């Protein structure tokens, strides 16, 4: 087993949003819906980007 992969910490959602390009898709768990939508609104305005979101109720995810 690769210890390096086991200890990898995922990037925070805000960092992932900042790095997104047109056509990129980020999928988060449904539990993060409120904070993801708030970040899209607040930082989208600040960075002059438009984010759109959609929910998948069966998989319990939010995509943007």
C-alpha positions in Angstrom: 0.0 0.0 0.0 1.2 3.5 -0.8 1.4 5.5 2.5 1.7 8.7 0.5 -1.8 8.2 -1.1 -3.3 7.2 2.2 -2.2 10.5 3.8 -3.2 12.7 1.0 -5.5 15.6 2.1 -8.1 16.7 -0.5 -8.0 20.4 -1.5 -10.7 22.6 0.2 -13.7 23.3 -1.9 -12.8 27.0 -2.1 -9.4 26.2 -3.6 -11.1 23.9 -6.2 -13.6 26.6 -7.1 -10.8 29.1 -7.7 -9.0 26.7 -10.0 -12.0 25.7 -12.1 -12.1 26.5 -15.8 -15.0 26.6 -18.1 -16.3 23.0 -18.5 -14.8 21.7 -15.3 -17.2 19.8 -13.0 -16.8 19.5 -9.3 -19.0 16.9 -7.4 -19.5 17.3 -3.6 -21.7 15.4 -1.1 -25.2 16.7 -0.5 -24.3 17.7 3.0 -22.0 20.4 1.6 -24.9 21.9 -0.5 -25.4 25.0 1.5 -21.8 26.0 1.8 -21.0 25.2 -1.8 -23.9 27.3 -3.1 -23.0 30.2 -0.8 -19.3 30.1 -2.0 -20.5 30.0 -5.6 -22.6 33.1 -5.1 -20.1 35.1 -3.0 -16.9 34.2 -4.8 -18.4 34.0 -8.2 -19.3 37.7 -7.8 -15.9 38.6 -6.5 -14.0 36.6 -9.2 -16.4 37.6 -12.0 -17.3 34.0 -12.6 -20.7 32.4 -13.0 -21.2 29.0 -11.4 -24.2 26.8 -12.0 -25.2 23.9 -9.7 -27.4 20.8 -10.0 -28.3 18.2 -7.4 -28.6 14.4 -7.9 -31.0 13.2 -5.3 -30.3 9.5 -6.0 -26.6 9.8 -5.5 -26.9 12.6 -2.8 -24.5 14.9 -4.6 -24.3 18.5 -5.8 -22.4 19.2 -9.1 -21.1 22.5 -10.2 
